[in-house]
Every structure is written in structure tokens, then in C-alpha cells.
Amino acid sequence: MTGKETAAGRAVKFAFLGLWLVFTVFPLYWIIVTSLKAPGDIFAFPIAYWPETFSLENYSELFSKADFGTYLANSLIVATVAGATATAISMLSAYVLARFEFRTKSALLMAALVTQMIPAFIALGPLYLLMTDLRLVDNRLGLILVYVAVCIPFCTVMLRGFFENVPDALEEAAMIDGLSHFGALFRVLLPVMRPGIVAAFIFNFVNCWNELFLSVTLMNSDSNKTVPTALNGFISSFNIDWGSMSAAAVLTILPTMVLFAFASRHIVQGLTSGAVKG
Amino acid sequence: MPAASPTKQPHEPRTRRPFRTGGGGRPAHRGAPRRGRPVFTTRRGLTIAAFMAPAALFVAVFTYYPMIAGSQMAFRNWKLSDLTDKSFVGLQNFRDVFADPAWGTVLSNTAVWVVASIVPQLVIGFALALWLRRRFRFRGLYQALIFFPWAISGFLIGILFRWMFNSEFGVVNDLLQRAGIIDEPVTWLADPDTAMAAVIVANVWYGVTFFAIMILAALQSVPDELYEAAALDGAGKVRTLFQITIPYIRTTLALTVLLRIIWIFNFPDLIFGMTGGGPNNETHIVTTWMIQITQQGDYGRASAIGLLIVASLLVFAVFFLLATREKSEKKSAKKGERS
């Protein structure tokens, strides 16, 4: 707030901010520390907040006992292909929604909004049957197709917001020079919008990387599991092996955190302006 | 340029605008060639259709079709265990849902989950936003650090907190015992009285950032003159907060809360990872319950719950749209002022 800040006010403020920071960061710190303890030390008393000896045993076990490399590869393939495809498709629809006026426009935006309010897992059963008919159950391509559909609506709304920030004089000039809409989009707009597009891709990638219920429903065999599906298998077993579990959690979280750190500014922008606009 | 978005028409008079800020409802412009170039309307239509087609196809086949085709399952005996009998059973599935003794627990859990999560998220998020409004050293770094829970999936957050709330080796018990707040370890996730509190703590941890970011963005739209005027009038901080800040960002606040209610209601991931709905269904909410019944293979009953969820979400959606309408009018009025 404006107005003078008293010393006491500042103290309260920074005490609160500091406490919240500790509360926010601690769970991440804790899972990393747990994963780096020797397996026996995890269940030793008193609980060590800084392990005396660090060990990578939990990680090596994860790749030897469980087939974690396969899960990581599956997740990487599915999230990359689905994220990129959804971004490309959304670019076309977002371009039209940002630059054209037509009668069904608000209905289309409404249709996108509805998918955001009604979650994908509401139709798990029927989707499973549909994918069975298409022979795409337990198939990475099948999961990719479903993820593309899940990503498109929000990605379109987000990219539309970015398109609207680009002055249309750019394409006008390009189109006077004889380019089509498609040509204008690819040769002129894309280079300008690259940060926004990268942010949209990262957002899609992270969502697909993290998705659980659809992949649990559609992927049965061990060699096709994505990371969240595998983790779900870990916690379903009677005794959770917290050593491997914490290592797996760290390996799942780290890539998305790195990606988010790159794109956070654009994602915030997309959420605060694009999402509410609907 | 015909029918541009309001941002591109700064000199437009400040009249009440229709909800659709675009030109869809203005017949004079409909189908008019863009930028005075002689383009045939059909060609323009084809361009629009071609650009929209891939997105529409994907969403229609993999989102809308299962949703719509699935809704008739709610009125059939549709079980994976016995596919020979898919007969029409009327409202039997709904009766089964309501007759289940766990259903009452699930409903009250859902209410507790939504309300007890959103209130602390809003209050703490608001406080963070107010305190982050003024620049200080490392503010950018601070924002980046408290932003990070977003990168983690709800399911993994559930796992993280499941480990921290572990009754034997959990760090929460250890910290509370060291602080002298509890004497004996608490079996957080196995005890019906504490399990819900534990999942809500995790959810608050996750959701505060969203509120902080949305409210901070709204706060930055409050003109400084308002604060200066309030200070001249001798208004204290509390009065300024309640009589200037909150009224000014009221619509954003309402929208954010509404969006969040829908979102938390639809957020089974965290509970799924943390407790799986246990102990004894005490942390099941409507959406985790539906997923569990789907996994048991009773698609008929799961679809019935799905329809109930959609119906209640529609009620919220109406509120949401009413709030959006008010907001878009305000927004365009504000834009007019600035020019």
C-alpha cells in the first residue's frame, strides 16, 4: 500500500513473507533430502534434517528394480509430441479467433470454456470404450491424441491473448506484399510471437507430463506406463518404498520446475489476461 | 478495420457495450472484407473453417463425444464386469448413488474441502499480494520461489505431503514434537478426524500462489491517485483497504474465487495421491468418488455421478458468466477513460 511504512509494519511484512517462503520451499527440500539419504537412514531416529552421508542408492535402485528409464522415456515422448501438436493446432485456431469476426465465434469460445469447467476425467469410462473401438488402448499414440484434445482449449485461449498483443499492421504489410493468411502467420507472426509460443508449449508439456487419470485408465502394460502411472503403482502397493518413491518424485518434479522457471512470466501473463477473458 | 477488439478503437464513445466485445452481433460488419481488400466472403469463411478444423475435430472426438455419448450410460446398467446386459434402467443408477451410505460423507467432505481450502488461500494470497505490491530487493526472486508449487502435479503434491504426514517417520510429527505442541505422534492420515485437515493443508500450500498472482495483477490496476486521496483524507491502512482497494478490485476477486471454487471441486489429484480417499472414505470428495467407481468398472453409476457434477458446475458457470459480463463492461469503460 502507499503511505509510509512503519518499522513495525516492515517487520511484520518480512516476517510473514519469510515464513511463507519457508513453508513453500520446505516440502521440496524435504523430498530432495529424503531421496539423498541412504535407504536405511530414511527410517532412522532421530530424523535427520541434513543427512550425515549422502547416497544415490535410491536413484540407482529406481532404475534397476523398477523400469524407471522406460517410464521417463514414455512420458518424455508423449508430453513432447502431444504438447507440440497441441501448440501447432492451437496456433491456427487462436489466430482465427484473434483476427477474424464471425457469427459462431462466441459459441466456439464458449465451447472451449466448457471443457475447462468440466474436467476430462468425467468421461473416463466412455473414453476408454471409444479408444477400445479405435484400437488405441494401451498405445502411446492413443494417449497422445487424447492429450492433444485436452490441451487445445486452454492453449488456444492463451495464444489468442498473445496474438491480440501483436499489432495487425504487421500482417497487413505482409499480405499487401502478397502473402496468404497462412503465409502471414508463419513468416511474420511466428517469429514475433516466439516467446509466447514457447510458453504455451511448456504449459502443455508440463500438463501432459503430470497427467494421471487418463494415462492410468488408458495404459495397462508396464512398458507403456508414463511416470505418474508408475508412481500410482508405487503407492497402490501395500508398503510404500519411500526411498525409491522420493527419488522418483524428485526426477518427476525437476524437469517441470526448470521449464516453468523459463516460462513463468509468460504463463502468468497468459493466466491473468487470457484465462479470465474466456 | 471493421469490428476490431475494443483495444484498437480508443476513440469509441463510452456506451454500454454488448457482452461480446467482438463484432459478431453487428450486421453492418458481418462478412465485410477485411482491411478493404477485395476478398470473397466464401473464401474468408473457408479460411476460418480450415484454421479452426483441426482444433474442433480433436476436441469434438476426444472430449465432447465421450462426454455426450457417456451421458446415456447413466441411464443404463453399464458394468464392465457384465457387458451382456446393458439394459435401460431409468434412474436406478442415480438411486444407487444416493442410497450408498458413503454418499452423505462424500458430499459433506466436498463442502469442507472446498470451503476450508478456499478461505485460507484467499486470505493468505491477498496478504501476499498486498505485501508484494511495493518493490523491495529480491522481490522478483521471491515471486519466482513461491511460484514453484505450480510446476508440480496435484498427484505428486499429494505424495510429498503423504510422506511428510507419515505417522512414524513423518517430518510434521517430528517438528510438532520438537516444538512441544504434541506429545505423541499423530496418525494424521489414518485418523478420520485429522486426515481431512492434512489434505486441506496441502491444498492451501498449493493454491495460495494462484490467488497471490491474480490479486497482485488486479492491485496494479488500482490508480495511485486513489491512495493519495485517501491518505490526504487521513484514512488509515485498514480503512483504505476496505473502502478503496477491495471495492476497486471486487470483480476480479469474485471471478478468481468462482474460478477457484470450480477448480478445487474438480481437483481429485491431490487427495488421490495423499490418502486415496481413505481412511474409511473420510477424505473422498465427489470427483475422487467418481473416479473410484469408474475404476471399479461401474460406468453406469460413474456416469450418473458425472451428470450430477456437470449439473452443479452449470449452476456455477451461470454465476461465472454473470460476473464476466459485468467485468467486460467495466474493462471497456476503463479503457475509454484512459484514451
Interface residues (C-beta under 8 A of the other chain):
Chain A: M1 T2 G3 E5 K13 F16 L17 W20 L21 F23 T24 V25 P27 L28 W30 I31 T34 I42 F43 P46 I47 I89 S90 L92 S93 Y95 V96 F100 E101 F102 R103 K105 S106 L108 A111 A112 V114 T115 M117 I118 P119 A120 F121 I122 A123 L124 G125 P126 L127 L129 L130 L145 V146 V148 A149 V150 I152 P153 T156 E164 D168 E172 M175 H181 V206 W209 N210 E211 L212 F213 T217 P228 L231 N232 I235 W242 M245 S246 A249 T252 I253 T256 M257 L259 F260 A261 S264 V268 L271 T272 A275 V276 G278
Chain B: M1 P2 A3 S5 T7 R20 G22 G23 G24 H29 R30 R34 R35 R37 R44 G45 T47 I48 F51 M52 P54 A55 A56 F58 V59 V61 F62 T63 Y64 Y65 P66 M67 A69 G70 M73 W78 I124 A127 L128 L130 W131 L132 R133 R134 Y142 A144 L145 I146 F147 F148 P149 W150 A151 I152 S153 G154 F155 L156 I157 I159 L160 F161 R162 W163 M164 N166 E168 F169 V171 D174 W205 V208 T209 I213 M214 A217 D224 Y227 E228 A231 K237 T240 L241 T245 T252 L255 L259 I262 N266 P268 D269 F272 G273 G276 T287 M290 I291 T294 Q295 Y299 A302 S303 G306 I309 V310 L313 F316 A317 F320 T324 K327
